[in-house]
Amino acid sequence: MRLDSIRIKNFRSITRASRVPISKSTILIGPNNEGKTNVLRALVLATGFLLERQHPKVRPRSGRWRDDVYDWERDFPLQLQQSKPQGESEFILDFVLTPDDEEGFKAEVGSSVTKHLPIKILVGADGRPKISFYKRGPGGKKISEKTEKIAEFVTRRFGLDYIPAVRTAVSAREVVESLVARELSQLEDDADYRDALRKVAELQQPTLDQLSQTIGTTLKQFLPAVQSVVVAVAEKHRYAALRRTEIHVDDGISTELRYKGDGVQSLAALALMRHASGGVRKGKDVVVAIEEPESHLHPRAIHELHEVIEQLAEQQQVVITTHCPLFVDRKQVQTNIIVQGGSARPAKSLEEIREVLGVRASDNLRHAQLVLVVEGQSDRVALTA
């Protein structure tokens, strides 16, 4: 099962319906502030709605803008908000199924589909996604009534990993820590691991009971209505505590990763993503979404990272946004998606890509910035003088 395309309409700067084909390796390019990141975030949001059936709040209580939730005031096109106060952002994820997937769909969902599984997601001001099977004609409405089963079917076979542009040590550390935690969480299905945690809980319980009694006795002196007090450690917190880790990197001096430079932390996050996509998600097809992988990296490191991403694309689908010409796919030009003027479309030529990226021959520091053509040696000597 793989993702064949995403269709986006009325999301941030993408106002016209744009179908973005998703290949083994998809490169989103374009000038600044034209919507590359918006296409990537649309992919992250749409798959998040489908895989987790999230109902995020319109805005977090902290008031901070977050990119992992839908906010109508920010995400529905500003120029349409007054004329369409009930407007919705629209995403259509089109999955291609293998013959085994088709058989599994019939067995798990109770309906038949052939090769393509298009899923439509609408989300408006309340932040609650409306998910349906996107098919015109007979049968579509009936299958859409089985939305929950369809979402569960996709969740068992498909996943998405996302690394945002890592611009600070804090954000890099958050990415690394979340990936490590997800890796360690796989242990929680192990019987020996669960038995060990139960033993920890048993050892903790007498101390928690004593604390409960002490606090309860004291409170009753001041508040006679208090019946009892219970001090407890939630199981999820006990599990979470054992996922906290430190990562030490020895590059001459062994130092915690959080004290390394942004470039090292960015590469560490990408290395963990590569490991996670190739290991933890066995049995699933995964799209790895990376925003500006070249951020904070030395040119030599960018070349090495390019090779890593190419290797990753052999196993999983990879979607990246970039300003770096190195990541352009020169062999399959159409896998480079130009995002410009409120829409996204496959590139038609390398010349067009060079124009969009503003690439010049002199950028490699080998070619001259200016070439002057003269008629002969006398002119050359005179002009040099």
TAQUI-V344479 format. One record per residue. N is the residue number from 0. RES is the residue in three letters. PSI is psi in radians with two decimals (999 if undefined). OMEGA is omega in degrees with one decimal (999 if undefined). D_LAST is the distance of its C-alpha to the last C-alpha in Angstrom with 2 decimals. Layout:
n: {N N}
res: {RES RES}
psi: {PSI PSI}
omega: {OMEGA OMEGA}
d_last: {D_LAST D_LAST}
This chain:
n: {0 1 2 3 4 5 6 7 8 9 10 11 12 13 14 15 16 17 18 19 20 21 22 23 24 25 26 27 28 29 30 31 32 33 34 35 36 37 38 39 40 41 42 43 44 45 46 47 48 49 50 51 52 53 54 55 56 57 58 59 60 61 62 63 64 65 66 67 68 69 70 71 72 73 74 75 76 77 78 79 80 81 82 83 84 85 86 87 88 89 90 91 92 93 94 95 96 97 98 99 100 101 102 103 104 105 106 107 108 109 110 111 112 113 114 115 116 117 118 119 120 121 122 123 124 125 126 127 128 129 130 131 132 133 134 135 136 137 138 139 140 141 142 143 144 145 146 147 148 149 150 151 152 153 154 155 156 157 158 159 160 161 162 163 164 165 166 167 168 169 170 171 172 173 174 175 176 177 178 179 180 181 182 183 184 185 186 187 188 189 190 191 192 193 194 195 196 197 198 199 200 201 202 203 204 205 206 207 208 209 210 211 212 213 214 215 216 217 218 219 220 221 222 223 224 225 226 227 228 229 230 231 232 233 234 235 236 237 238 239 240 241 242 243 244 245 246 247 248 249 250 251 252 253 254 255 256 257 258 259 260 261 262 263 264 265 266 267 268 269 270 271 272 273 274 275 276 277 278 279 280 281 282 283 284 285 286 287 288 289 290 291 292 293 294 295 296 297 298 299 300 301 302 303 304 305 306 307 308 309 310 311 312 313 314 315 316 317 318 319 320 321 322 323 324 325 326 327 328 329 330 331 332 333 334 335 336 337 338 339 340 341 342 343 344 345 346 347 348 349 350 351 352 353 354 355 356 357 358 359 360 361 362 363 364 365 366 367 368 369 370 371 372 373 374 375 376 377 378 379 380 381 382 383 384}
res: {MET ARG LEU ASP SER ILE ARG ILE LYS ASN PHE ARG SER ILE THR ARG ALA SER ARG VAL PRO ILE SER LYS SER THR ILE LEU ILE GLY PRO ASN ASN GLU GLY LYS THR ASN VAL LEU ARG ALA LEU VAL LEU ALA THR GLY PHE LEU LEU GLU ARG GLN HIS PRO LYS VAL ARG PRO ARG SER GLY ARG TRP ARG ASP ASP VAL TYR ASP TRP GLU ARG ASP PHE PRO LEU GLN LEU GLN GLN SER LYS PRO GLN GLY GLU SER GLU PHE ILE LEU ASP PHE VAL LEU THR PRO ASP ASP GLU GLU GLY PHE LYS ALA GLU VAL GLY SER SER VAL THR LYS HIS LEU PRO ILE LYS ILE LEU VAL GLY ALA ASP GLY ARG PRO LYS ILE SER PHE TYR LYS ARG GLY PRO GLY GLY LYS LYS ILE SER GLU LYS THR GLU LYS ILE ALA GLU PHE VAL THR ARG ARG PHE GLY LEU ASP TYR ILE PRO ALA VAL ARG THR ALA VAL SER ALA ARG GLU VAL VAL GLU SER LEU VAL ALA ARG GLU LEU SER GLN LEU GLU ASP ASP ALA ASP TYR ARG ASP ALA LEU ARG LYS VAL ALA GLU LEU GLN GLN PRO THR LEU ASP GLN LEU SER GLN THR ILE GLY THR THR LEU LYS GLN PHE LEU PRO ALA VAL GLN SER VAL VAL VAL ALA VAL ALA GLU LYS HIS ARG TYR ALA ALA LEU ARG ARG THR GLU ILE HIS VAL ASP ASP GLY ILE SER THR GLU LEU ARG TYR LYS GLY ASP GLY VAL GLN SER LEU ALA ALA LEU ALA LEU MET ARG HIS ALA SER GLY GLY VAL ARG LYS GLY LYS ASP VAL VAL VAL ALA ILE GLU GLU PRO GLU SER HIS LEU HIS PRO ARG ALA ILE HIS GLU LEU HIS GLU VAL ILE GLU GLN LEU ALA GLU GLN GLN GLN VAL VAL ILE THR THR HIS CYS PRO LEU PHE VAL ASP ARG LYS GLN VAL GLN THR ASN ILE ILE VAL GLN GLY GLY SER ALA ARG PRO ALA LYS SER LEU GLU GLU ILE ARG GLU VAL LEU GLY VAL ARG ALA SER ASP ASN LEU ARG HIS ALA GLN LEU VAL LEU VAL VAL GLU GLY GLN SER ASP ARG VAL ALA LEU THR ALA}
psi: {2.22 2.79 2.14 -0.61 2.85 2.35 2.26 2.37 2.35 0.91 1.97 -2.08 -0.12 1.71 -0.62 2.49 2.11 2.16 2.12 1.91 2.45 1.99 -2.96 -0.68 2.08 2.18 2.04 2.06 2.81 2.91 2.91 2.53 0.48 -0.19 0.20 -0.89 -0.60 -0.66 -0.78 -0.74 -0.56 -0.73 -0.77 -0.80 -0.82 -0.80 -0.59 -0.77 -0.73 -0.81 -0.52 -0.14 0.81 2.60 1.24 2.69 2.77 -0.67 2.37 2.64 -0.52 -0.30 -0.08 2.48 2.27 2.56 -0.14 0.12 2.79 2.24 1.95 -0.73 -0.51 -0.67 -0.45 2.36 2.22 -0.67 -0.17 -0.14 -0.63 -0.73 -0.39 1.23 -0.32 0.30 2.69 2.53 2.50 2.30 2.41 2.02 2.12 1.96 2.51 2.22 2.52 2.91 -0.65 -0.68 -0.73 -0.72 -0.73 -0.69 -0.77 -0.70 -0.69 -0.62 -0.50 0.27 2.88 2.42 2.69 1.93 -0.95 2.43 1.54 2.27 2.21 2.37 2.12 2.39 2.31 -2.64 -0.46 -0.11 0.14 2.07 2.49 1.99 2.34 2.74 2.16 1.67 2.24 2.56 -3.00 2.48 -0.47 -0.80 -0.68 -0.75 -0.61 -0.41 -0.21 0.63 -0.80 -0.73 -0.67 -0.78 -0.71 -0.67 -0.81 -0.74 -0.65 -0.32 -0.17 2.56 2.88 2.32 2.42 2.21 1.95 2.99 2.07 1.81 -0.28 2.79 -0.64 -0.85 -0.63 -0.77 -0.66 -0.75 -0.83 -0.82 -0.66 -0.63 -0.74 -0.76 -0.70 -0.67 -0.84 -0.49 -0.33 -0.42 -0.36 -0.18 -0.11 2.28 -0.74 -0.67 -0.77 -0.66 -0.69 -0.71 -0.65 -0.64 -0.73 -0.77 -0.69 -0.72 -0.57 -0.49 -0.78 -0.69 -0.73 -0.67 -0.73 -0.75 -0.72 -0.77 -0.75 -0.83 -0.72 -0.77 -0.76 -0.78 -0.65 -0.48 -0.57 -0.52 1.55 -0.42 -0.25 2.19 -0.81 2.90 2.40 2.12 2.16 2.72 2.01 2.49 -0.69 -0.58 -0.59 -0.71 -0.78 -0.64 -0.57 -0.04 -0.14 2.29 2.87 2.41 2.07 2.29 2.16 1.77 0.71 -0.65 2.12 2.05 2.56 2.48 -0.62 -0.28 -0.01 3.00 2.89 -0.64 -0.79 -0.73 -0.66 -0.79 -0.63 -0.73 -0.74 -0.65 -0.73 -0.65 -0.73 -0.77 -0.81 -0.74 -0.55 -0.31 -1.10 -0.64 0.48 2.38 -0.12 2.63 2.29 2.41 2.20 2.02 2.12 2.19 2.05 1.18 -0.34 -0.08 2.27 0.17 2.53 2.57 -0.66 -0.69 -0.57 -0.72 -0.76 -0.69 -0.65 -0.73 -0.69 -0.77 -0.64 -0.70 -0.70 -0.65 -0.30 -0.42 -0.66 2.89 2.42 2.32 2.18 2.67 2.51 2.72 0.00 2.12 -0.43 -0.56 -0.12 2.36 1.87 -0.40 -0.72 1.46 -0.59 -0.22 -0.12 2.09 2.11 2.13 1.99 2.49 0.59 0.20 2.98 2.43 2.67 2.51 2.64 -0.42 2.81 -0.57 -0.75 -0.71 -0.75 -0.70 -0.76 -0.73 -0.20 0.59 2.33 2.63 -0.60 -0.13 -0.38 0.10 0.21 -0.61 2.63 2.61 -0.47 2.29 2.20 2.10 2.22 2.94 -0.55 -3.08 -0.63 -0.77 -0.71 -0.80 -0.74 -0.79 -0.62 -0.73 999}
omega: {178.8 177.5 -176.8 -179.4 168.8 177.2 -173.7 176.4 176.6 174.8 -178.8 -175.9 -178.8 -177.4 177.9 180.0 -177.5 175.8 -179.2 177.7 179.4 -178.8 173.8 176.4 -177.2 -175.5 178.4 -178.3 178.3 178.6 176.1 173.2 177.7 173.0 177.8 -179.3 -179.6 176.9 -180.0 -179.2 175.1 177.9 -179.4 -179.7 -176.2 179.1 176.5 176.6 -175.9 -173.7 -176.6 -177.2 -176.3 171.8 -175.1 174.6 179.4 176.7 178.5 -177.1 -179.0 -178.9 -179.9 174.0 178.2 -177.1 -177.4 175.1 -179.8 176.2 -173.2 -177.6 179.5 -167.1 173.2 -174.4 -176.0 -176.1 -179.3 -171.8 -178.7 -177.9 -178.7 -177.3 176.8 -176.2 -179.3 169.9 -174.8 176.3 174.0 176.8 -178.8 180.0 173.9 -176.5 170.7 175.2 177.4 177.1 -179.6 177.8 178.6 178.7 -179.4 -178.6 -174.2 -176.3 179.9 178.0 -179.0 171.1 -179.1 173.4 -174.5 175.4 179.5 -178.4 -177.7 179.8 175.3 178.0 -177.7 -171.6 -179.3 177.7 -177.4 -176.8 171.8 -173.0 179.7 173.6 -172.9 177.9 176.4 178.0 -175.1 175.7 -175.9 -178.0 -178.5 179.8 -179.8 177.4 -178.8 -174.2 -176.6 178.6 178.7 -179.8 178.2 177.8 -179.5 -177.5 -179.2 -173.4 -170.7 176.7 177.3 173.9 -174.0 171.2 177.3 176.6 -176.4 -174.3 179.9 178.3 -178.6 -178.0 176.9 -179.1 178.0 179.0 -178.3 -176.9 179.7 178.5 177.8 179.7 -179.8 177.5 -178.1 -178.6 179.2 178.6 -170.4 174.0 -179.4 -175.3 180.0 179.8 -179.5 177.1 179.0 178.8 176.7 177.7 176.4 179.9 179.2 179.9 -179.7 -168.4 179.3 178.5 178.6 178.2 179.7 177.4 179.5 -178.4 -178.4 -179.4 -179.3 -179.4 -179.8 -178.7 -178.6 178.7 -178.0 -178.1 -176.0 -177.6 -179.5 -180.0 -178.5 176.6 178.0 173.6 -175.5 172.3 -179.8 -177.9 -178.6 178.8 177.9 177.2 -176.7 -178.6 -178.6 176.2 -178.6 -175.3 168.7 177.5 179.6 180.0 179.9 175.3 -173.9 174.8 179.9 -175.9 174.3 -176.5 -176.4 179.0 176.7 -179.8 -178.1 -179.2 179.4 179.9 177.9 179.2 178.4 178.4 179.5 178.2 177.9 178.5 178.9 179.6 -177.1 -177.5 -178.6 -173.9 -172.2 -173.4 179.7 -178.0 178.2 169.6 -172.0 167.8 177.2 -178.3 -176.8 -179.5 177.9 -178.3 -177.7 -176.2 173.2 -174.2 172.6 -178.9 179.0 178.7 178.3 177.3 179.9 178.7 177.9 178.3 178.9 -178.9 176.4 177.7 179.1 -178.8 176.1 -178.4 -174.9 172.1 -178.8 175.6 179.7 166.6 -178.0 168.8 -171.4 -179.2 -177.3 -175.8 178.9 176.3 -176.1 -176.6 179.1 -171.9 -175.5 177.2 172.4 -175.7 178.6 179.8 -174.0 174.9 175.8 178.4 179.0 -178.4 177.5 177.5 -179.8 -177.4 175.6 178.1 178.3 180.0 177.6 -179.7 -179.3 -178.3 -178.6 -177.8 176.5 -178.7 -176.0 -177.5 -178.7 176.8 175.9 -178.8 179.0 175.7 -177.9 175.6 -179.7 -178.9 -180.0 -172.8 -175.8 -175.1 -179.7 178.3 -179.7 -179.1 -177.8 -177.8 177.1 178.9 999}
d_last: {67.43 63.90 62.28 61.08 59.68 59.92 60.29 59.38 60.34 60.33 58.84 56.29 53.36 54.85 57.04 57.13 58.99 56.47 57.43 55.24 55.92 56.13 55.15 55.18 51.75 50.79 47.43 47.33 43.88 42.70 40.90 42.25 45.59 46.42 49.32 48.42 50.44 53.20 53.69 53.97 56.35 58.41 58.89 59.90 62.30 63.91 64.61 65.84 68.28 69.53 69.78 71.19 72.71 71.40 72.55 70.00 70.49 68.42 66.84 67.43 69.65 66.89 64.96 61.83 60.02 60.34 58.68 61.62 64.05 64.14 63.94 64.58 62.98 59.70 59.91 61.40 58.70 58.66 58.46 61.71 63.80 65.35 66.28 67.38 69.02 70.77 67.68 67.06 64.10 64.64 63.67 64.79 64.45 65.02 66.14 66.57 69.75 70.62 74.11 75.30 74.01 75.89 79.09 78.56 78.01 81.25 83.17 81.80 81.37 84.10 82.01 79.95 76.27 74.26 70.81 69.34 70.41 68.74 69.52 68.97 68.52 68.84 68.43 68.90 69.40 72.08 69.76 72.40 71.21 73.23 72.90 74.14 73.91 71.67 73.36 74.43 77.72 80.87 80.94 78.04 80.18 82.65 80.00 78.41 81.72 80.99 77.79 78.70 79.50 76.25 74.24 76.10 75.44 71.67 71.68 73.30 70.64 67.39 65.36 62.07 60.00 57.42 54.69 53.09 49.56 50.02 48.22 50.41 52.42 55.60 55.09 54.04 57.18 59.34 58.10 58.67 62.09 63.27 62.32 64.07 67.09 67.26 67.12 69.88 71.97 72.58 74.90 77.23 78.91 79.84 83.58 83.20 80.55 82.83 85.79 83.79 82.93 86.58 87.49 84.99 86.57 90.04 89.02 87.48 90.44 92.92 90.38 89.59 93.35 93.93 91.15 92.62 96.05 94.81 92.75 95.57 98.22 96.21 95.38 99.02 100.01 97.90 98.01 101.42 100.40 97.95 99.51 97.05 93.46 91.54 88.41 86.63 83.36 82.34 81.77 78.33 77.31 78.69 76.60 73.48 73.85 73.66 70.39 68.49 66.18 63.49 60.49 59.01 55.66 54.88 51.16 51.61 53.73 56.60 56.33 57.97 55.81 56.03 54.13 51.25 48.04 47.93 46.06 48.79 51.49 49.95 49.84 53.41 54.58 53.00 54.53 57.93 57.54 56.84 59.95 62.09 61.20 61.93 65.06 67.05 66.92 68.39 70.24 68.01 64.95 62.35 59.32 56.81 54.83 51.75 49.66 45.99 46.50 42.93 43.72 42.80 41.75 38.87 36.93 38.58 41.96 41.29 40.85 44.11 45.84 44.85 46.78 49.74 49.90 49.75 52.68 54.53 54.12 55.97 59.04 58.79 57.10 54.01 52.54 49.42 47.19 43.53 39.98 38.70 37.47 38.85 42.40 41.96 44.27 42.19 45.20 47.57 45.43 48.54 49.40 46.46 47.95 45.80 47.35 46.22 47.91 51.30 51.81 50.92 50.34 49.15 45.52 45.06 41.73 39.02 36.60 38.91 39.05 35.28 35.23 38.06 36.58 33.05 31.64 27.93 26.35 24.00 27.15 27.66 24.52 23.58 21.97 18.70 19.33 16.97 16.39 14.25 15.70 14.02 15.99 14.57 12.29 10.77 9.82 8.57 6.25 5.21 5.33 3.79 0.00}
